[in-house]
Amino acid sequence: MHHRQSSQPSNGFPRRTLLAAATAGAAAVTLSAAPAQAAAPSDRSLKKVISGMSLEEKVGQLFVMRVYGHSATTPDQADIDANLKEIGVRTADELIDKYKLGGIIYFQWAHNVRDPHQIADLSNGIQRAGQRQPSRIPLLIATDQEHGIVCRVGKPATLFPGAMALGAGGSHSDARRAGQIAGAELRALGIVQDYAPDADVNVNPANPVIGVRSFGADPEAVAGMVAAQVKGYQSAHIASTAKHFPGHGDTATDSHTGLPVITHTREQWEELDRPSFRAAIAAGIDSIMTAHIVVPALDPAEDPATLSHPILTGILREQLGYDGVVITDSLGMEGVRTKYGDARVPVLALQAGVDQLLNPPTLDVSWNAVLSAVKSGELTEDRLDESILRILRLKAKLGLFKDPYVSHRDVDRTVGTAAHLAAADRIAERTTTLLVNKERLLPLSRRTHRNVLVLGANPASPSLSDGPPTTVIGAALTERGFSATVLATGTAPSQAVIDQAVAAAAGKDAVVIGTYNVTAGSAQQKLVNAVAATGVPVVTLSLRNPYDVAQLGAADAHVAAYSWIDVELRAAVRVLTGAATPRGRLPVPVQKADDPTQVLYPIGYGLKY
């Protein structure tokens, strides 16, 4: 999805197609069909609905679109202006009225997600607009709530560790419980389709777009976690979405900005990328999102997978036997726009086997392109009906035809409850991974290491949180009875900032440094080296990729948190201070900084107290 944030820097590792360290042998998970839902309208009655739809309604049903504003009818003037500029309408209400949309996607940057009651009201407003259309079809309201670093709905909703953290925890029951709680809270807000979990297998440490969004580097372990999350989400009566098919885990290019090429052979794809999607399908996944990547071994024409008939119909539909909804990744991403123009992309996607067209850059162009393709005979109306039936089946399964609305009462009973927040804390504690602990520095004792300096990076918060990471770490230390001083040093500290940090470390009992995607010779590495050279004990805490540890040999201890959301940072501080014991184990291998062909820490590595 389009994240509106800069892609993470690579780790400086050369691209490697297969990691010898991606060890197999993770515990298998027993897959079963999703539980049967209450009786939904039959295919016969849904086909009757389709037969009564106008061509314009059919075209609209295929699109899922962004829209600015906190309200469907009365957004702020700045959001009205943004809608007029990008979409040619003023409000969500007008958007649905004009284009007969099948779905809406929520973003923070589009101001859709201020607070729980507002989100519920926006969802109800969108559904009311749908009910005013001739065929009165409810909308699928969706968002990217992967947790970890990709989160659209923030506090006071419950936020959970992301995929790689859950992979480090290794617990299927924790993954399922996180999905169940997160799904229940989204459903209470009127969000019925979540673009999660990420089913990519992150075998490339330099991957600039997936990384900690993946459960790990071992295909079987990832498959088990994906199945557990799918079951958790869908038990809460929302649609889960496995992404990004056929697998975005071994890319060195960000598909938001370019078109990645995956050089896996067909055999390597079957061994590495296929298992997690097969597991999602076996677990009853409701929707699968495509990747804007080229895989020549799967499609010699080298079309992006989103536009590839051999990949989406030949492999996903026919070989893997999937008949649920297929949705594109955002059509505004560069990866899908490089080879064909915006007017061709939606038509080619439908011909390839896609059902939902997500977030086109210019809706008017894409919508009219599909309409024209049907009128010219390039696309048949039967082909549209096939996708619309899948979409309506999903809406029926979710109970939207029966009642598409949500209530403030359910919001208050469900979102961010004490029980949910406590569950998130417990799950986060089980993910924190201790990788280095020289001379048993950790856990820090209030008697011997009371005065702590907190340094480090403050990446933009991925959610509505209590503040930047250094502030959260400092506050959590203070709560534990330590005296914490905070000095934010950023991802690229200047020499003057490094000097300031060294001066601040004087007289301190310990220094905790939050690191963010450290590369060889980088300013963050220099900061750690300079502070460690003063002799004060240094604890580094990787805020995103666990690969940082390979560049931080000067640190006395290192802990991987896998993201900088509050729940993970506070859990990491509980581990640092001995209030919790470290239980996480690396779900990816970490290579040596000076020889990336050698593994420094293998999958499954993790120290305990």
Secondary structure, DSSP 4 states (H G I P E B T S, - for coil): ---SSPPPPP-SPPP-SS-TT----PPP----PPPPPSP---HHHHHHHHHTS-HHHHHHHTEEE----SSSS---HHHHHHHHHHTS-SSHHHHHHHH--SEEEE-TTTT--SSHHHHHHHHHHHHHHHHTSTT-PPPEEEE---BTTB-SS-TTS-----HHHHHHHT-HHHHHHHHHHHHHHHHHTT--EE---B------TT-SSSGGGSS-S-HHHHHHHHHHHHHHHHHTTSEEEEEEET--TT-SS-TTTS--B----HHHHHHHTHHHHHHHHHTT-SEEEE---B-TTT-TT---GGG-HIIIIIIIIIIS---SEEEPSPTTSHHHHSSS-TTTHHHHHHHHT--BEE--SSHHHHHHHHHHHHHHTSS-HHHHHHHHHHHHHHHHHTTTTT-----HHHHHHHTT-HHHHHHHHHHHHTT-EEEEEGGG-PSP-TTTS-EEEEEE--PPPSSS-SS-HHHHHHHHHHHTT-EEEEEE--SS--HHHHHHHHHHHTT-SEEEEEE-S--TT-HHHHHHHHHHTTTS-EEEEESS-GGGGGG-TT-SEEEE-SS-SHHHHHHHHHHHTTSS------SS-EE-SS-TTSEEE-TT--B--
